[in-house]
C-alpha cells in the first residue's frame, strides 16, 4: 500500500529530496515557502514560511520545528491574518518571514509587506515571547525611505543584526539594524548586478541571504526574472561595508540554479564539521501551495561557494554531517 509520504511529489519523512514537498506530522504539506530558519538552544531547527494554501494573498506565517531539516512538526500560525490590522488584512501580501532570536529570550520577525499590486515595497516587524508566537505586529516602513521587497536577515558574530533588502531601482542594500533589531539605523553597503544582467533602470538582485565562513561574507541573490528561475549569483567581502567581489554563478551555468531561487543559506555547526545548505524554492504561480523546496548541500570556503545536484540527502543532527545520496528516493 502506498502511504501519503511515498506519493510522487513528496519526500519520505527523515530525508530531504530536492524538488519534493515535505509532509508534516499531520500528514499535510509543509508550507515553508520563502523560508526563514534558525537553530535554537533546544537543538531544533525552527522555521517560518509563507502559507500559500489559499494562493498568493496572505494566509498566515506558518511555523514548524525539526531536528534534522527533514522531519517537520506543525507549530501553528506564528502570525495570522487579522482584518483589524491593515498590513495583515485579507488580500494583503506578506512574504519571506525571517526571525532573529534576542538575547533576552524574545524573538523579532521581519517581513516583506506588500499591497496586491506590489506598490508598497515595505519591511514589517513583529515580536513574540516564543518562537512559534503568536507574534504581535508592530509596523511597516520603507527602510531609510528606500523600496524594500525581497528581504533577508543576518546576525554577525558580535550579535549585530542586518537587514538585506532588494531595491531594484538602486541595488541590493545591506542595512544595520538597531541593537534590539526593531529599526533600521544605517545603510552599510549597496551592491549592483553584473552589467547587462537587467533591463535599464533595474540594478540589484533579489531574495538575498548572507553567510559568514572563516571570516569571509558570502552574499547570495537571484536575478530579477519574475516567476522564471535563473542562475543565482554570489559575491564575497571581508566586510559588510564592502567592497564586494564580482558576482559569480553559485550553480552550474545554465542550470537556473536547478530551477530554483535562493531563500536562505544555512550553516550547521556540529562537533565534527560545519555543513552548509542551500534552501531554495521552485515558485509555481498557478499552484503556490505545492511549490517545491530545492534544498541542497553547499560547499563554501576559500572564497568559493557551490551547490551541486544530489538526489537526496540526510542530516545527522548530532554531528552536523550532511550525507548526500546519488540513488533515487
C-alpha positions in Angstrom: 0.0 0.0 0.0 1.3 3.4 -0.9 1.4 5.8 2.0 1.0 9.6 1.7 4.7 10.1 2.2 5.5 7.8 -0.7 3.3 9.5 -3.3 5.1 11.3 -6.2 6.0 14.8 -5.3 6.6 14.2 -1.6 9.7 13.2 0.3 9.8 10.4 2.9 10.0 11.7 6.4 13.6 12.0 7.5 15.0 12.5 4.1 15.5 15.7 2.0 14.7 15.1 -1.6 15.3 18.3 -3.6 12.2 19.2 -5.7 9.8 17.2 -3.5 7.5 18.6 -0.8 7.8 17.9 2.9 4.9 16.3 4.8 4.5 17.4 8.4 3.4 15.4 11.4 -0.2 15.9 10.5 0.2 14.4 7.0 -0.2 17.8 5.4 2.2 19.7 3.0 4.6 21.8 5.0 4.2 25.5 4.0 7.8 26.5 4.1 7.8 28.9 1.1 10.2 31.8 1.4 11.6 30.2 4.5 13.3 31.8 7.5 15.1 29.4 9.8 17.3 29.3 12.9 18.6 26.6 15.2 17.8 27.3 18.8 19.3 26.1 22.1 16.8 23.2 22.2 18.7 21.7 19.3 15.7 22.1 16.9 15.6 24.0 13.7 12.7 26.4 13.8 11.3 27.6 10.5 8.7 30.1 9.3 7.2 30.1 5.9 4.5 31.7 3.7 1.3 29.7 4.0 0.2 29.5 0.3 -2.7 27.1 0.7 -5.1 29.9 -0.4 -3.0 31.3 -3.1 -0.8 34.4 -3.2 -2.7 36.5 -0.7 -1.5 36.4 3.0 -2.7 33.2 4.6 -0.5 33.4 7.8 3.1 32.8 8.6 3.4 29.0 9.2 5.8 27.8 11.9 7.4 24.3 12.1 10.2 22.7 14.0 12.6 19.8 13.0 15.6 18.0 14.5 17.0 17.2 11.0 15.6 19.5 8.4 13.5 16.7 7.1 11.0 15.7 9.8 8.7 18.7 10.4 6.3 19.3 13.2 3.5 21.9 12.8 3.6 24.6 15.5 0.7 26.7 14.2 0.5 30.1 12.6 3.1 32.4 14.2 1.4 35.4 12.6 -2.2 35.2 11.5 -4.4 37.1 9.1 -6.0 39.9 11.0 -8.7 42.1 9.4 -8.2 44.7 12.2 -4.5 45.3 11.2 -4.3 46.9 7.7 -1.0 45.2 6.8 -2.3 41.8 7.8 -5.8 42.0 6.4 -7.2 39.5 3.9 -5.9 40.2 0.4 -2.6 41.7 1.5 0.8 40.2 0.6 3.2 39.1 3.3 6.4 37.3 2.2 9.8 36.0 3.3 9.4 35.8 7.1 12.7 36.0 8.9 13.1 35.6 12.6 16.0 36.8 14.9 16.3 35.5 18.4 17.2 38.1 21.0 19.5 37.7 24.0 16.5 38.2 26.4 14.7 35.2 25.0 12.3 37.0 22.8 12.0 37.0 19.0 11.8 39.6 16.2 10.2 38.7 12.9 10.9 40.8 9.8 8.7 40.6 6.8 8.2 41.8 3.2 4.9 43.7 3.4 3.0 44.5 0.2 -0.2 45.6 -1.4 -1.7 43.3 -4.0 -0.1 45.4 -6.8 3.3 45.3 -5.1 3.4 49.1 -4.8 4.0 49.3 -1.1 7.5 47.8 -1.0 7.9 47.9 2.8 9.5 45.9 5.6 7.4 45.0 8.6 8.2 44.0 12.2 6.6 41.7 14.7 7.7 40.4 18.2 6.9 37.4 20.3 8.0 35.7 23.6 8.2 32.2 21.9 9.5 31.1 18.5 6.1 29.8 17.5 4.4 33.0 18.6 1.8 34.4 18.5 3.7 37.4 17.2 2.5 40.9 17.9 2.7 43.0 14.7 4.3 46.4 15.2 4.5 48.4 12.0 5.9 48.6 8.4 8.1 51.2 6.7 10.4 51.8 3.8 13.9 51.5 5.3 15.5 54.9 5.2 12.9 55.8 2.5 14.0 53.1 0.1 11.9 50.5 -1.6 12.1 47.1 0.1 10.8 43.9 -1.5 12.5 40.5 -1.0 14.4 40.5 2.3 16.9 38.5 4.3 18.5 38.9 7.7 22.0 38.3 9.0 23.3 38.3 12.6 27.1 38.7 12.9 29.4 37.1 15.4 29.1 40.2 17.7 25.3 40.0 17.7 24.8 42.9 15.4 21.8 42.4 13.1 21.4 43.3 9.4 18.6 43.6 7.0 19.2 42.7 3.4 16.7 44.3 1.1 16.0 44.3 -2.7 15.6 47.8 -4.2 15.7 47.2 -7.9 15.9 50.9 -8.6 19.1 51.4 -6.7 20.6 48.0 -5.9 20.7 45.3 -3.2 21.1 47.1 0.2 22.7 45.9 3.4 21.3 47.8 6.4 22.5 47.7 10.0 19.6 47.2 12.5 19.3 48.8 15.9 20.6 46.7 18.9 17.0 45.4 19.5 16.6 44.7 15.8 13.4 46.8 15.7 14.7 49.6 13.5 17.0 50.3 10.6 19.8 52.6 11.6 22.3 52.7 8.8 22.9 51.8 5.1 26.1 49.8 5.2 26.6 48.9 1.6 24.8 48.6 -1.8 25.7 46.1 -4.5 24.7 46.3 -8.1 24.0 43.5 -10.6 26.6 42.4 -13.2 26.5 44.7 -16.2 23.9 43.6 -18.8 22.0 41.3 -16.3 19.0 43.6 -16.1 16.9 45.9 -18.2 17.6 49.6 -17.9 16.5 51.0 -14.6 17.0 47.8 -12.6 20.2 47.4 -10.7 20.0 44.8 -7.9 19.5 41.2 -7.0 16.5 39.8 -5.0 15.9 37.1 -2.4 19.2 38.0 -0.7 21.0 35.9 2.0 24.4 36.2 3.7 26.5 33.5 5.4 29.9 34.1 7.0 32.6 31.4 6.7 36.1 31.7 8.1 35.7 35.5 8.4 34.5 36.0 4.8 31.0 37.1 4.0 29.1 35.4 1.1 26.1 37.3 -0.3 23.8 35.2 -2.5 21.0 36.6 -4.6 18.7 35.9 -7.5 18.4 37.7 -10.8 15.3 39.8 -11.5 13.4 37.5 -13.8 10.0 37.4 -12.2 8.5 33.9 -11.9 11.2 32.4 -14.1 14.2 30.9 -12.4 17.8 32.0 -13.3 21.4 31.4 -12.5 21.6 32.8 -8.9 24.8 34.7 -8.1 27.1 35.2 -5.1 29.7 37.8 -4.1 32.2 37.9 -1.3 33.7 40.6 1.0 35.8 40.8 4.1 33.5 43.5 5.5 29.7 44.0 5.1 30.6 47.5 4.1 32.4 46.1 1.0 33.9 46.3 -1.4 32.1 43.2 -2.8 33.7 40.9 -5.3 32.4 40.4 -8.8 29.2 38.3 -8.9 29.6 34.6 -9.9 27.3 31.6 -10.5 26.5 29.6 -7.4 25.4 26.6 -9.5 26.5 25.3 -12.9 25.8 28.0 -15.6 22.6 27.4 -17.4 21.1 25.2 -14.7 18.8 28.1 -13.5 20.1 27.1 -10.0 18.4 23.7 -10.6 15.2 25.5 -11.3 15.1 27.3 -8.0 15.5 30.7 -6.2 17.5 31.1 -3.0 15.8 31.9 0.2 18.5 31.1 2.8 22.0 29.6 3.1 22.1 27.8 6.4 25.2 26.9 8.3 25.1 24.0 10.7 27.9 23.8 13.1 28.5 20.4 14.8 31.3 18.9 16.8 32.7 17.1 13.7 32.2 19.6 10.9 30.4 22.8 9.7 28.0 22.0 7.0 26.2 24.4 4.7 22.8 24.0 3.0 21.2 26.0 0.2 17.5 26.4 0.9 15.7 27.4 -2.3 12.1 27.5 -3.8 10.5 26.5 -7.0 7.7 29.0 -7.3 4.7 27.7 -9.3 2.5 30.7 -9.9 -0.6 28.6 -10.6 -0.1 26.3 -7.5 1.9 28.2 -4.9 0.9 25.8 -2.1 2.6 22.9 -3.9 5.7 24.9 -5.0 8.5 22.5 -4.0 11.6 23.3 -2.0 15.0 22.7 -3.6 17.4 22.2 -0.7 20.9 21.1 -1.5 24.3 20.6 0.3 26.6 23.6 -0.4 30.3 23.8 -0.4 31.7 27.1 0.9 35.3 28.1 1.6 38.3 30.0 0.3 36.1 32.5 -1.4 34.2 29.9 -3.4 30.5 28.8 -3.0 29.0 26.0 -4.9 25.9 23.8 -5.0 25.7 20.6 -6.9 22.7 18.4 -7.5 22.1 15.3 -5.5 19.0 13.0 -5.5 18.6 13.1 -1.7 20.4 13.7 1.5 20.2 13.4 5.2 21.5 15.5 8.2 22.8 13.9 11.3 21.5 16.4 13.9 24.2 15.4 16.5 27.3 15.6 14.3 26.0 18.2 11.8 27.2 15.9 9.0 25.2 16.1 5.7 25.2 12.8 3.8 24.2 13.0 0.1 23.0 10.1 -1.9 23.0 9.6 -5.7 20.3 7.0 -5.5 16.7 7.9 -6.2 14.3 8.2 -3.3 
